[in-house]
């Protein structure tokens, strides 16, 4: 078992112990994720590395909790996302925005 697997298990057990998995809803967890994303944006704007690391970790925790509440597996979600993007092509604009090329979604 790798380090991330152990962390995922610990996070899930933490959520069970605190009643999050039992009492939270998918919407309440989505709102918590959104709150943490706002903290991520603040950390980026403040150029605060410690706050950035904290926000990224908190977002990950909320996603683990979302999966637990929704009866999903985080690895399956990540795999599904990767399968959608692995052949994606596009252009990165100067402002950092990625514009996908819709014609290349099939991997050709």
MOPAC internal coordinates of N, CA, C and O (Angstrom, degrees):
PM7 1SCF
backbone

  N    0.0000 0     0.00 0     0.00 0    0    0    0
  C    1.4512 1     0.00 0     0.00 0    1    0    0
  C    1.5389 1   107.64 1     0.00 0    2    1    0
  O    1.2310 1   121.08 1   -49.64 1    3    2    1
  N    1.3248 1   115.54 1   130.36 1    3    2    1
  C    1.4624 1   118.07 1  -178.25 1    5    3    2
  C    1.5327 1   110.93 1   -86.70 1    6    5    3
  O    1.2310 1   121.46 1    -6.68 1    7    6    5
  N    1.3054 1   114.81 1   173.32 1    7    6    5
  C    1.4707 1   122.57 1  -175.74 1    9    7    6
  C    1.5278 1   112.13 1   -57.73 1   10    9    7
  O    1.2310 1   120.37 1   137.01 1   11   10    9
  N    1.3395 1   116.91 1   -42.99 1   11   10    9
  C    1.4625 1   119.20 1  -178.64 1   13   11   10
  C    1.5219 1   111.69 1   -68.43 1   14   13   11
  O    1.2310 1   120.24 1   143.65 1   15   14   13
  N    1.3203 1   117.14 1   -36.35 1   15   14   13
  C    1.4702 1   120.14 1   176.57 1   17   15   14
  C    1.5282 1   110.35 1   -60.07 1   18   17   15
  O    1.2310 1   120.64 1   136.11 1   19   18   17
  N    1.3321 1   116.37 1   -43.89 1   19   18   17
  C    1.4685 1   121.19 1   179.57 1   21   19   18
  C    1.5261 1   109.79 1   -63.76 1   22   21   19
  O    1.2310 1   120.35 1   136.55 1   23   22   21
  N    1.3236 1   116.95 1   -43.45 1   23   22   21
  C    1.4638 1   120.38 1   178.34 1   25   23   22
  C    1.5277 1   111.18 1   -62.04 1   26   25   23
  O    1.2310 1   120.59 1   136.55 1   27   26   25
  N    1.3259 1   116.48 1   -43.45 1   27   26   25
  C    1.4696 1   120.18 1   179.01 1   29   27   26
  C    1.5287 1   110.61 1   -59.23 1   30   29   27
  O    1.2310 1   120.39 1   135.84 1   31   30   29
  N    1.3074 1   116.87 1   -44.16 1   31   30   29
  C    1.4699 1   121.13 1   179.10 1   33   31   30
  C    1.5231 1   110.15 1   -63.86 1   34   33   31
  O    1.2310 1   120.31 1   135.09 1   35   34   33
  N    1.3216 1   117.02 1   -44.91 1   35   34   33
  C    1.4673 1   121.03 1   179.24 1   37   35   34
  C    1.5260 1   111.28 1   -61.81 1   38   37   35
  O    1.2310 1   120.51 1   138.15 1   39   38   37
  N    1.3236 1   116.64 1   -41.85 1   39   38   37
  C    1.4678 1   120.86 1   179.01 1   41   39   38
  C    1.5202 1   109.98 1   -63.62 1   42   41   39
  O    1.2310 1   120.50 1   134.97 1   43   42   41
  N    1.3196 1   116.65 1   -45.03 1   43   42   41
  C    1.4620 1   120.03 1  -179.64 1   45   43   42
  C    1.5318 1   110.58 1   -62.75 1   46   45   43
  O    1.2310 1   120.03 1   137.10 1   47   46   45
  N    1.3260 1   117.55 1   -42.90 1   47   46   45
  C    1.4682 1   121.53 1   178.33 1   49   47   46
  C    1.5327 1   110.56 1   -63.92 1   50   49   47
  O    1.2310 1   120.32 1   141.68 1   51   50   49
  N    1.3200 1   117.00 1   -38.32 1   51   50   49
  C    1.4626 1   121.91 1   176.42 1   53   51   50
  C    1.5300 1   109.88 1   -59.91 1   54   53   51
  O    1.2310 1   120.73 1   134.96 1   55   54   53
  N    1.3444 1   116.22 1   -45.04 1   55   54   53
  C    1.4597 1   120.74 1   179.74 1   57   55   54
  C    1.5152 1   112.94 1   -65.32 1   58   57   55
  O    1.2310 1   120.29 1   144.08 1   59   58   57
  N    1.3229 1   117.05 1   -35.92 1   59   58   57
  C    1.4607 1   121.27 1   176.81 1   61   59   58
  C    1.5309 1   109.40 1   -67.07 1   62   61   59
  O    1.2310 1   120.61 1   133.53 1   63   62   61
  N    1.3343 1   116.45 1   -46.47 1   63   62   61
  C    1.4677 1   121.59 1  -177.63 1   65   63   62
  C    1.5254 1   112.14 1   -61.92 1   66   65   63
  O    1.2310 1   120.01 1   150.44 1   67   66   65
  N    1.3066 1   117.58 1   -29.56 1   67   66   65
  C    1.4649 1   121.30 1  -178.60 1   69   67   66
  C    1.5267 1   113.55 1   -96.91 1   70   69   67
  O    1.2310 1   120.43 1  -174.61 1   71   70   69
  N    1.3085 1   116.78 1     5.39 1   71   70   69
  C    1.4536 1   120.68 1   176.46 1   73   71   70
  C    1.5182 1   114.68 1    78.77 1   74   73   71
  O    1.2310 1   120.55 1  -173.14 1   75   74   73
  N    1.3184 1   116.55 1     6.86 1   75   74   73
  C    1.4686 1   119.73 1  -178.76 1   77   75   74
  C    1.5218 1   110.20 1   -65.79 1   78   77   75
  O    1.2310 1   120.65 1   131.68 1   79   78   77
  N    1.3177 1   116.37 1   -48.32 1   79   78   77
  C    1.4632 1   120.15 1  -177.53 1   81   79   78
  C    1.5262 1   110.80 1   -63.25 1   82   81   79
  O    1.2310 1   120.24 1   142.89 1   83   82   81
  N    1.3227 1   117.14 1   -37.11 1   83   82   81
  C    1.4633 1   121.03 1  -178.17 1   85   83   82
  C    1.5276 1   112.45 1   -75.51 1   86   85   83
  O    1.2310 1   120.09 1   141.00 1   87   86   85
  N    1.3403 1   117.43 1   -39.00 1   87   86   85
  C    1.4586 1   120.08 1  -169.56 1   89   87   86
  C    1.5308 1   115.32 1  -107.39 1   90   89   87
  O    1.2310 1   119.93 1   161.76 1   91   90   89
  N    1.3070 1   117.74 1   -18.24 1   91   90   89
  C    1.4693 1   119.62 1  -178.29 1   93   91   90
  C    1.5264 1   109.73 1   -75.20 1   94   93   91
  O    1.2310 1   121.39 1   -18.59 1   95   94   93
  N    1.3043 1   114.94 1   161.41 1   95   94   93
  C    1.4626 1   121.39 1   174.31 1   97   95   94
  C    1.5229 1   108.07 1  -118.35 1   98   97   95
  O    1.2310 1   120.10 1   -18.28 1   99   98   97
  N    1.3115 1   117.42 1   161.72 1   99   98   97
  C    1.4678 1   118.20 1   175.72 1  101   99   98
  C    1.5300 1   112.21 1   -55.08 1  102  101   99
  O    1.2310 1   120.18 1   141.37 1  103  102  101
  N    1.3347 1   117.26 1   -38.63 1  103  102  101
  C    1.4649 1   119.59 1   179.58 1  105  103  102
  C    1.5252 1   112.05 1   -68.43 1  106  105  103
  O    1.2310 1   119.95 1   139.11 1  107  106  105
  N    1.3165 1   117.69 1   -40.89 1  107  106  105
  C    1.4736 1   119.00 1   179.24 1  109  107  106
  C    1.5259 1   110.74 1   -65.28 1  110  109  107
  O    1.2310 1   120.48 1   143.75 1  111  110  109
  N    1.3237 1   116.69 1   -36.25 1  111  110  109
  C    1.4651 1   119.31 1   177.21 1  113  111  110
  C    1.5248 1   111.27 1   -70.29 1  114  113  111
  O    1.2310 1   120.27 1   142.47 1  115  114  113
  N    1.3226 1   117.09 1   -37.53 1  115  114  113
  C    1.4704 1   120.13 1   176.76 1  117  115  114
  C    1.5255 1   109.93 1   -62.77 1  118  117  115
  O    1.2310 1   120.38 1   139.84 1  119  118  117
  N    1.3289 1   116.88 1   -40.16 1  119  118  117
  C    1.4679 1   119.99 1   177.32 1  121  119  118
  C    1.5225 1   111.41 1   -64.67 1  122  121  119
  O    1.2310 1   120.21 1   142.96 1  123  122  121
  N    1.3264 1   117.20 1   -37.04 1  123  122  121
  C    1.4727 1   120.95 1   177.23 1  125  123  122
  C    1.5320 1   109.81 1   -66.02 1  126  125  123
  O    1.2310 1   120.37 1   138.21 1  127  126  125
  N    1.3238 1   116.90 1   -41.79 1  127  126  125
  C    1.4632 1   120.24 1   176.81 1  129  127  126
  C    1.5231 1   110.09 1   -60.73 1  130  129  127
  O    1.2310 1   120.44 1   136.06 1  131  130  129
  N    1.3295 1   116.77 1   -43.94 1  131  130  129
  C    1.4629 1   120.85 1   179.31 1  133  131  130
  C    1.5304 1   111.05 1   -60.87 1  134  133  131
  O    1.2310 1   120.33 1   138.41 1  135  134  133
  N    1.3153 1   116.98 1   -41.59 1  135  134  133
  C    1.4706 1   121.60 1   176.85 1  137  135  134
  C    1.5328 1   110.26 1   -58.28 1  138  137  135
  O    1.2310 1   121.09 1   135.44 1  139  138  137
  N    1.3203 1   115.51 1   -44.56 1  139  138  137
  C    1.4708 1   119.87 1  -179.44 1  141  139  138
  C    1.5319 1   111.13 1   -69.06 1  142  141  139
  O    1.2310 1   119.64 1   145.91 1  143  142  141
  N    1.3205 1   118.30 1   -34.09 1  143  142  141
  C    1.4661 1   121.06 1   176.43 1  145  143  142
  C    1.5252 1   110.01 1   -64.06 1  146  145  143
  O    1.2310 1   120.00 1   141.61 1  147  146  145
  N    1.3180 1   117.60 1   -38.39 1  147  146  145
  C    1.4680 1   120.70 1   175.36 1  149  147  146
  C    1.5296 1   110.62 1   -61.51 1  150  149  147
  O    1.2310 1   120.64 1   140.37 1  151  150  149
  N    1.3267 1   116.39 1   -39.63 1  151  150  149
  C    1.4628 1   120.13 1   176.52 1  153  151  150
  C    1.5305 1   110.76 1   -64.85 1  154  153  151
  O    1.2310 1   120.48 1   143.69 1  155  154  153
  N    1.3285 1   116.70 1   -36.31 1  155  154  153
  C    1.4661 1   121.06 1   176.10 1  157  155  154
  C    1.5324 1   110.41 1   -61.34 1  158  157  155
  O    1.2310 1   120.63 1   133.92 1  159  158  157
  N    1.3110 1   116.39 1   -46.08 1  159  158  157
  C    1.4644 1   120.94 1   179.66 1  161  159  158
  C    1.5244 1   110.19 1   -62.20 1  162  161  159
  O    1.2310 1   120.40 1   137.22 1  163  162  161
  N    1.3243 1   116.84 1   -42.78 1  163  162  161
  C    1.4660 1   120.20 1   177.65 1  165  163  162
  C    1.5272 1   110.88 1   -60.35 1  166  165  163
  O    1.2310 1   120.64 1   136.95 1  167  166  165
  N    1.3380 1   116.38 1   -43.05 1  167  166  165
  C    1.4722 1   120.25 1  -179.61 1  169  167  166
  C    1.5223 1   111.17 1   -63.58 1  170  169  167
  O    1.2310 1   120.56 1   140.43 1  171  170  169
  N    1.3259 1   116.53 1   -39.57 1  171  170  169
  C    1.4665 1   120.33 1   177.86 1  173  171  170
  C    1.5219 1   109.83 1   -64.85 1  174  173  171
  O    1.2310 1   120.94 1   133.06 1  175  174  173
  N    1.3220 1   115.81 1   -46.94 1  175  174  173
  C    1.4660 1   119.63 1  -179.78 1  177  175  174
  C    1.5210 1   112.50 1   -63.19 1  178  177  175
  O    1.2310 1   120.31 1   147.22 1  179  178  177
  N    1.3408 1   117.01 1   -32.78 1  179  178  177
  C    1.4632 1   121.70 1   179.58 1  181  179  178
  C    1.5264 1   112.71 1   -87.02 1  182  181  179
  O    1.2310 1   120.58 1   176.61 1  183  182  181
  N    1.3405 1   116.49 1    -3.39 1  183  182  181
  C    1.4669 1   121.90 1  -176.64 1  185  183  182
  C    1.5366 1   110.42 1    52.87 1  186  185  183
  O    1.2310 1   121.05 1  -135.42 1  187  186  185
  N    1.3314 1   115.60 1    44.58 1  187  186  185
  C    1.4651 1   123.36 1  -176.09 1  189  187  186
  C    1.5214 1   109.34 1  -106.93 1  190  189  187
  O    1.2310 1   120.91 1   -81.40 1  191  190  189
  N    1.3194 1   115.86 1    98.60 1  191  190  189
  C    1.4662 1   121.70 1  -175.52 1  193  191  190
  C    1.5301 1   112.24 1   -60.48 1  194  193  191
  O    1.2310 1   119.89 1   136.62 1  195  194  193
  N    1.3296 1   117.82 1   -43.38 1  195  194  193
  C    1.4653 1   120.46 1  -179.94 1  197  195  194
  C    1.5286 1   111.00 1   -62.39 1  198  197  195
  O    1.2310 1   120.31 1   135.45 1  199  198  197
  N    1.3180 1   117.02 1   -44.55 1  199  198  197
  C    1.4643 1   121.19 1   178.57 1  201  199  198
  C    1.5312 1   110.32 1   -66.21 1  202  201  199
  O    1.2310 1   120.51 1   145.60 1  203  202  201
  N    1.3270 1   116.64 1   -34.40 1  203  202  201
  C    1.4666 1   121.33 1   177.60 1  205  203  202
  C    1.5266 1   110.33 1   -63.31 1  206  205  203
  O    1.2310 1   120.68 1   132.50 1  207  206  205
  N    1.3238 1   116.31 1   -47.50 1  207  206  205
  C    1.4650 1   120.21 1   178.32 1  209  207  206
  C    1.5208 1   111.22 1   -62.00 1  210  209  207
  O    1.2310 1   120.50 1   137.92 1  211  210  209
  N    1.3280 1   116.65 1   -42.08 1  211  210  209
  C    1.4589 1   121.24 1   179.09 1  213  211  210
  C    1.5262 1   110.65 1   -61.93 1  214  213  211
  O    1.2310 1   120.44 1   134.91 1  215  214  213
  N    1.3200 1   116.77 1   -45.09 1  215  214  213
  C    1.4728 1   120.77 1  -178.38 1  217  215  214
  C    1.5248 1   111.25 1   -64.77 1  218  217  215
  O    1.2310 1   120.36 1   136.53 1  219  218  217
  N    1.3192 1   116.91 1   -43.47 1  219  218  217
  C    1.4678 1   119.69 1   178.86 1  221  219  218
  C    1.5281 1   110.24 1   -61.44 1  222  221  219
  O    1.2310 1   120.54 1   134.62 1  223  222  221
  N    1.3237 1   116.57 1   -45.38 1  223  222  221
  C    1.4635 1   120.19 1   177.54 1  225  223  222
  C    1.5123 1   112.18 1   -61.45 1  226  225  223
  O    1.2310 1   120.46 1   136.96 1  227  226  225
  N    1.3334 1   116.73 1   -43.04 1  227  226  225
  C    1.4626 1   120.63 1   179.59 1  229  227  226
  C    1.5257 1   111.21 1   -64.21 1  230  229  227
  O    1.2310 1   120.29 1   140.56 1  231  230  229
  N    1.3200 1   117.05 1   -39.44 1  231  230  229
  C    1.4672 1   120.30 1   177.57 1  233  231  230
  C    1.5249 1   109.75 1   -61.25 1  234  233  231
  O    1.2310 1   120.77 1   135.21 1  235  234  233
  N    1.3179 1   116.14 1   -44.79 1  235  234  233
  C    1.4670 1   120.20 1   179.36 1  237  235  234
  C    1.5298 1   110.85 1   -60.30 1  238  237  235
  O    1.2310 1   120.68 1   136.66 1  239  238  237
  N    1.3335 1   116.30 1   -43.34 1  239  238  237
  C    1.4658 1   120.27 1   178.47 1  241  239  238
  C    1.5245 1   110.20 1   -60.18 1  242  241  239
  O    1.2310 1   119.88 1   135.66 1  243  242  241
  N    1.3292 1   117.83 1   -44.34 1  243  242  241
  C    1.4645 1   120.21 1  -179.66 1  245  243  242
  C    1.5236 1   110.95 1   -64.75 1  246  245  243
  O    1.2310 1   120.00 1   147.67 1  247  246  245
  N    1.3266 1   117.60 1   -32.33 1  247  246  245
  C    1.4649 1   120.02 1   177.87 1  249  247  246
  C    1.5278 1   111.25 1   -70.93 1  250  249  247
  O    1.2310 1   120.48 1   141.93 1  251  250  249
  N    1.3298 1   116.69 1   -38.07 1  251  250  249
  C    1.4724 1   120.44 1   174.94 1  253  251  250
  C    1.5269 1   108.88 1   -61.99 1  254  253  251
  O    1.2310 1   120.57 1   135.54 1  255  254  253
  N    1.3326 1   116.52 1   -44.46 1  255  254  253
  C    1.4699 1   120.27 1   178.89 1  257  255  254
  C    1.5259 1   110.82 1   -64.32 1  258  257  255
  O    1.2310 1   120.16 1   140.78 1  259  258  257
  N    1.3273 1   117.29 1   -39.22 1  259  258  257
  C    1.4624 1   120.90 1   177.65 1  261  259  258
  C    1.5254 1   109.83 1   -59.26 1  262  261  259
  O    1.2310 1   120.59 1   134.79 1  263  262  261
  N    1.3111 1   116.48 1   -45.21 1  263  262  261
  C    1.4644 1   120.19 1   179.04 1  265  263  262
  C    1.5255 1   110.97 1   -62.44 1  266  265  263
  O    1.2310 1   120.01 1   136.59 1  267  266  265
  N    1.3155 1   117.59 1   -43.41 1  267  266  265
  C    1.4609 1   120.98 1   179.75 1  269  267  266
  C    1.5202 1   111.36 1   -62.18 1  270  269  267
  O    1.2310 1   120.72 1   134.83 1  271  270  269
  N    1.3209 1   116.23 1   -45.17 1  271  270  269
  C    1.4625 1   121.26 1  -179.45 1  273  271  270
  C    1.5343 1   110.78 1   -66.28 1  274  273  271
  O    1.2310 1   120.75 1   144.80 1  275  274  273
  N    1.3259 1   116.17 1   -35.20 1  275  274  273
  C    1.4699 1   121.45 1  -175.63 1  277  275  274
  C    1.5233 1   113.62 1   -92.09 1  278  277  275
  O    1.2310 1   120.09 1   178.23 1  279  278  277
  N    1.3318 1   117.44 1    -1.77 1  279  278  277
  C    1.4578 1   120.74 1  -179.97 1  281  279  278
  C    1.5210 1   113.11 1    71.34 1  282  281  279
  O    1.2310 1   120.86 1  -145.47 1  283  282  281
  N    1.3294 1   115.97 1    34.53 1  283  282  281
  C    1.4637 1   121.39 1  -179.51 1  285  283  282
  C    1.5198 1   110.35 1  -115.32 1  286  285  283
  O    1.2310 1   120.82 1   -16.77 1  287  286  285
  N    1.3132 1   116.04 1   163.23 1  287  286  285
  C    1.4579 1   122.78 1   176.56 1  289  287  286
  C    1.5207 1   108.11 1  -107.62 1  290  289  287
  O    1.2310 1   120.16 1   -53.47 1  291  290  289
  N    1.3262 1   117.30 1   126.53 1  291  290  289
  C    1.4690 1   121.44 1  -176.13 1  293  291  290
  C    1.5263 1   111.47 1   -59.63 1  294  293  291
  O    1.2310 1   120.01 1   141.11 1  295  294  293
  N    1.3244 1   117.58 1   -38.89 1  295  294  293
  C    1.4677 1   119.58 1   179.55 1  297  295  294
  C    1.5214 1   111.48 1   -64.83 1  298  297  295
  O    1.2310 1   120.21 1   140.02 1  299  298  297
  N    1.3120 1   117.20 1   -39.98 1  299  298  297
  C    1.4695 1   119.67 1   177.48 1  301  299  298
  C    1.5292 1   110.77 1   -63.51 1  302  301  299
  O    1.2310 1   120.55 1   141.01 1  303  302  301
  N    1.3202 1   116.55 1   -38.99 1  303  302  301
  C    1.4696 1   120.13 1   177.88 1  305  303  302
  C    1.5178 1   110.73 1   -63.94 1  306  305  303
  O    1.2310 1   120.71 1   136.38 1  307  306  305
  N    1.3335 1   116.25 1   -43.62 1  307  306  305
  C    1.4627 1   120.61 1   179.85 1  309  307  306
  C    1.5266 1   110.12 1   -65.93 1  310  309  307
  O    1.2310 1   120.41 1   136.42 1  311  310  309
  N    1.3247 1   116.83 1   -43.58 1  311  310  309
  C    1.4662 1   120.38 1   178.08 1  313  311  310
  C    1.5228 1   111.32 1   -60.01 1  314  313  311
  O    1.2310 1   120.66 1   137.35 1  315  314  313
  N    1.3216 1   116.35 1   -42.65 1  315  314  313
  C    1.4682 1   120.09 1   179.34 1  317  315  314
  C    1.5296 1   110.43 1   -62.75 1  318  317  315
  O    1.2310 1   120.45 1   137.16 1  319  318  317
  N    1.3101 1   116.74 1   -42.84 1  319  318  317
  C    1.4698 1   120.21 1   178.62 1  321  319  318
  C    1.5260 1   110.53 1   -62.92 1  322  321  319
  O    1.2310 1   120.78 1   137.10 1  323  322  321
  N    1.3407 1   116.12 1   -42.90 1  323  322  321
  C    1.4650 1   118.87 1   179.59 1  325  323  322
  C    1.5228 1   111.02 1   -63.53 1  326  325  323
  O    1.2310 1   120.20 1   138.15 1  327  326  325
  N    1.3335 1   117.22 1   -41.85 1  327  326  325
  C    1.4645 1   120.32 1   178.94 1  329  327  326
  C    1.5304 1   110.88 1   -59.64 1  330  329  327
  O    1.2310 1   120.11 1   147.43 1  331  330  329
  N    1.3189 1   117.40 1   -32.57 1  331  330  329
  C    1.4683 1   121.11 1   178.16 1  333  331  330
  C    1.5218 1   112.69 1   -72.71 1  334  333  331
  O    1.2310 1   120.56 1   146.86 1  335  334  333
  N    1.3309 1   116.54 1   -33.14 1  335  334  333
  C    1.4740 1   118.86 1  -172.92 1  337  335  334
  C    1.5150 1   115.03 1  -103.50 1  338  337  335
  O    1.2310 1   119.09 1   168.16 1  339  338  337
  N    1.3215 1   119.34 1   -11.84 1  339  338  337
  C    1.4620 1   120.38 1  -168.62 1  341  339  338
  C    1.5245 1   114.38 1   -59.03 1  342  341  339
  O    1.2310 1   119.43 1   151.32 1  343  342  341
  N    1.3093 1   118.69 1   -28.68 1  343  342  341
  C    1.4595 1   120.49 1   178.28 1  345  343  342
  C    1.5253 1   112.26 1  -106.28 1  346  345  343
  O    1.2310 1   120.80 1  -175.10 1  347  346  345
  N    1.3058 1   116.08 1     4.90 1  347  346  345
  C    1.4601 1   120.41 1  -175.81 1  349  347  346
  C    1.5225 1   110.64 1   -63.75 1  350  349  347
  O    1.2310 1   121.58 1   -45.33 1  351  350  349
  N    1.3157 1   114.58 1   134.67 1  351  350  349
  C    1.4571 1   121.27 1   176.56 1  353  351  350
  C    1.5081 1   107.69 1  -123.87 1  354  353  351
  O    1.2310 1   121.40 1   -22.86 1  355  354  353
  N    1.2930 1   114.92 1   157.14 1  355  354  353
  C    1.4552 1   119.42 1   179.49 1  357  355  354
  C    1.5111 1   110.32 1   176.04 1  358  357  355
  O    1.2310 1   121.89 1    18.74 1  359  358  357
  N    1.3089 1   114.00 1  -161.26 1  359  358  357
  C    1.4539 1   121.35 1  -176.40 1  361  359  358
  C    1.5153 1   109.29 1  -129.09 1  362  361  359
  O    1.2310 1   121.07 1   -42.84 1  363  362  361
  N    1.3295 1   115.56 1   137.16 1  363  362  361
  C    1.4533 1   120.80 1   173.76 1  365  363  362
  C    1.5211 1   107.67 1   -95.97 1  366  365  363
  O    1.2310 1   120.95 1   -63.21 1  367  366  365
  N    1.3181 1   115.78 1   116.79 1  367  366  365
  C    1.4523 1   120.70 1  -179.53 1  369  367  366
  C    1.5248 1   110.77 1   -74.74 1  370  369  367
  O    1.2310 1   120.47 1   -16.12 1  371  370  369
  N    1.3184 1   116.71 1   163.88 1  371  370  369
  C    1.4607 1   121.04 1  -178.61 1  373  371  370
  C    1.5210 1   113.39 1   -59.29 1  374  373  371
  O    1.2310 1   120.17 1   153.74 1  375  374  373
  N    1.3387 1   117.27 1   -26.26 1  375  374  373
  C    1.4674 1   120.26 1   179.72 1  377  375  374
  C    1.5296 1   112.03 1   -84.09 1  378  377  375
  O    1.2310 1   119.85 1  -177.51 1  379  378  377
  N    1.3457 1   117.90 1     2.49 1  379  378  377
  C    1.4503 1   122.24 1   178.60 1  381  379  378
  C    1.5168 1   114.45 1    91.74 1  382  381  379
  O    1.2310 1   119.79 1  -177.43 1  383  382  381
  N    1.3163 1   118.01 1     2.57 1  383  382  381
  C    1.4577 1   122.84 1   179.53 1  385  383  382
  C    1.5225 1   109.83 1   -82.90 1  386  385  383
  O    1.2310 1   120.61 1   -50.74 1  387  386  385
  N    1.3439 1   116.45 1   129.26 1  387  386  385
  C    1.4543 1   121.49 1   177.31 1  389  387  386
  C    1.5172 1   108.45 1   -92.32 1  390  389  387
  O    1.2310 1   120.58 1   -53.82 1  391  390  389
  N    1.3180 1   116.49 1   126.18 1  391  390  389
  C    1.4674 1   122.32 1   176.41 1  393  391  390
  C    1.5174 1   106.84 1  -111.39 1  394  393  391
  O    1.2310 1   120.87 1   -67.62 1  395  394  393
  N    1.3383 1   115.95 1   112.38 1  395  394  393
  C    1.4647 1   118.82 1  -176.33 1  397  395  394
  C    1.5191 1   110.80 1   -77.00 1  398  397  395
  O    1.2310 1   122.16 1   -31.04 1  399  398  397
  N    1.3187 1   113.47 1   148.96 1  399  398  397
  C    1.4592 1   122.29 1   176.36 1  401  399  398
  C    1.5168 1   106.87 1   -90.12 1  402  401  399
  O    1.2310 1   120.04 1   -76.73 1  403  402  401
  N    1.3237 1   117.54 1   103.27 1  403  402  401
  C    1.4705 1   122.38 1  -175.43 1  405  403  402
  C    1.5198 1   112.56 1   -59.74 1  406  405  403
  O    1.2310 1   119.83 1   153.40 1  407  406  405
  N    1.3447 1   117.93 1   -26.60 1  407  406  405
  C    1.4699 1   121.34 1  -177.58 1  409  407  406
  C    1.5219 1   112.40 1   -71.89 1  410  409  407
  O    1.2310 1   119.44 1   163.75 1  411  410  409
  N    1.3415 1   118.67 1   -16.25 1  411  410  409
  C    1.4669 1   121.72 1  -175.55 1  413  411  410
  C    1.5180 1   113.65 1  -108.28 1  414  413  411
  O    1.2310 1   118.99 1  -156.58 1  415  414  413
  N    1.2941 1   119.52 1    23.42 1  415  414  413
  C    1.4574 1   122.39 1  -177.89 1  417  415  414
  C    1.5280 1   112.68 1   -69.70 1  418  417  415
  O    1.2310 1   119.19 1   156.32 1  419  418  417
  N    1.3193 1   119.16 1   -23.68 1  419  418  417
  C    1.4622 1   121.23 1  -174.60 1  421  419  418
  C    1.5221 1   113.93 1   -85.92 1  422  421  419
  O    1.2310 1   119.81 1   175.20 1  423  422  421
  N    1.3153 1   117.97 1    -4.80 1  423  422  421
  C    1.4482 1   120.20 1   179.03 1  425  423  422
  C    1.5169 1   113.04 1    94.24 1  426  425  423
  O    1.2310 1   120.01 1  -175.64 1  427  426  425
  N    1.3015 1   117.58 1     4.36 1  427  426  425
  C    1.4588 1   121.67 1  -179.86 1  429  427  426
  C    1.5163 1   110.10 1   -86.88 1  430  429  427
  O    1.2310 1   120.10 1   180.00 1  431  430  429

